[in-house]
Amino acid sequence: MYARIQELLAFSEEILVTKSDLDEKTAQMSDLTNKVEEMRTHHGYQMRLKDKDLKDKITGLTDKFTAELEGTYVCIHTYKYIHMYKHTYMHTCICEG
Protein backbone atom coordinates (compact mmCIF):
# COMPACT_ATOMS: atom_id res chain seq x y z
CA MET A 1 0.00 0.00 0.00
CA TYR A 2 2.80 2.45 1.01
CA ALA A 3 4.72 1.69 -2.19
CA ARG A 4 1.62 2.47 -4.26
CA ILE A 5 1.16 5.83 -2.50
CA GLN A 6 4.81 6.72 -3.10
CA GLU A 7 4.40 5.81 -6.76
CA LEU A 8 1.39 8.11 -7.09
CA LEU A 9 3.12 10.94 -5.23
CA ALA A 10 6.15 10.71 -7.50
CA PHE A 11 4.02 11.82 -10.40
CA SER A 12 2.35 14.56 -8.39
CA GLU A 13 5.74 16.19 -7.66
CA GLU A 14 6.19 17.12 -11.30
CA ILE A 15 5.45 20.75 -12.13
CA LEU A 16 4.58 22.27 -15.46
CA VAL A 17 6.23 25.60 -16.15
CA THR A 18 5.62 27.90 -19.06
CA LYS A 19 8.50 28.78 -21.34
CA SER A 20 8.20 32.46 -20.43
CA ASP A 21 8.51 31.64 -16.70
CA LEU A 22 11.53 29.46 -17.42
CA ASP A 23 13.12 32.19 -19.55
CA GLU A 24 12.46 34.75 -16.80
CA LYS A 25 14.09 32.56 -14.16
CA THR A 26 17.04 31.90 -16.47
CA ALA A 27 17.48 35.65 -17.02
CA GLN A 28 17.29 36.29 -13.26
CA MET A 29 19.87 33.58 -12.64
CA SER A 30 22.14 35.10 -15.28
CA ASP A 31 21.77 38.57 -13.73
CA LEU A 32 22.58 37.22 -10.28
CA THR A 33 25.59 35.33 -11.63
CA ASN A 34 26.84 38.56 -13.23
CA LYS A 35 26.32 40.48 -9.99
CA VAL A 36 28.26 37.85 -8.05
CA GLU A 37 31.14 38.09 -10.53
CA GLU A 38 31.12 41.91 -10.32
CA MET A 39 31.18 41.70 -6.53
CA ARG A 40 34.10 39.26 -6.64
CA THR A 41 36.02 41.58 -8.94
CA HIS A 42 35.26 44.61 -6.77
CA HIS A 43 36.18 42.73 -3.60
CA GLY A 44 39.46 41.57 -5.14
CA TYR A 45 40.28 45.15 -6.13
CA GLN A 46 39.47 46.44 -2.64
CA MET A 47 41.63 43.72 -1.08
CA ARG A 48 44.57 44.62 -3.34
CA LEU A 49 44.21 48.29 -2.39
CA LYS A 50 44.10 47.40 1.30
CA ASP A 51 47.10 45.10 0.90
CA LYS A 52 49.10 47.86 -0.83
CA ASP A 53 48.15 50.37 1.86
CA LEU A 54 49.23 48.02 4.64
CA LYS A 55 52.51 47.21 2.88
CA ASP A 56 53.20 50.95 2.59
CA LYS A 57 52.48 51.41 6.30
CA ILE A 58 54.78 48.51 7.19
CA THR A 59 57.54 49.98 5.03
CA GLY A 60 57.12 53.39 6.68
CA LEU A 61 57.20 51.92 10.18
CA THR A 62 60.21 49.77 9.33
CA ASP A 63 62.10 52.78 7.98
CA LYS A 64 61.19 54.82 11.06
CA PHE A 65 62.25 52.02 13.41
CA THR A 66 65.53 51.50 11.53
CA ALA A 67 66.32 55.23 11.72
CA GLU A 68 65.56 55.31 15.46
CA LEU A 69 67.66 52.19 15.99
CA GLU A 70 70.60 53.69 14.11
CA GLY A 71 70.24 56.90 16.15
CA THR A 72 70.29 54.88 19.35
CA TYR A 73 73.34 52.98 18.11
CA VAL A 74 75.16 56.27 17.47
CA CYS A 75 74.18 57.58 20.92
CA ILE A 76 75.44 54.43 22.62
CA HIS A 77 78.78 54.56 20.81
CA THR A 78 79.12 58.27 21.52
CA TYR A 79 78.40 57.63 25.20
CA LYS A 80 80.96 54.81 25.27
CA TYR A 81 83.53 57.04 23.58
CA ILE A 82 82.89 59.91 26.03
CA HIS A 83 83.01 57.52 28.97
CA MET A 84 86.28 56.00 27.74
CA TYR A 85 87.72 59.47 27.10
CA LYS A 86 86.76 60.68 30.60
CA HIS A 87 88.19 57.54 32.15
CA THR A 88 91.43 57.89 30.17
CA TYR A 89 91.64 61.64 30.94
CA MET A 90 91.02 61.11 34.64
CA HIS A 91 93.52 58.26 34.73
CA THR A 92 96.08 60.48 32.97
CA CYS A 93 95.42 63.35 35.40
CA ILE A 94 95.72 61.08 38.43
CA CYS A 95 98.92 59.50 37.13
CA GLU A 96 100.50 62.87 36.26
CA GLY A 97 99.26 64.55 39.39
Secondary structure, DSSP 8 states (H G I E B T S, - for coil): -HHHHHHHHHHHT-----HHHHHHHHHHHHHHHHHHHHHHHHHHHHHHHHHHHHHHHHHHHHHHHHHHHHHHHHHHHHHHHHHHHHHHHHHHHHHH-
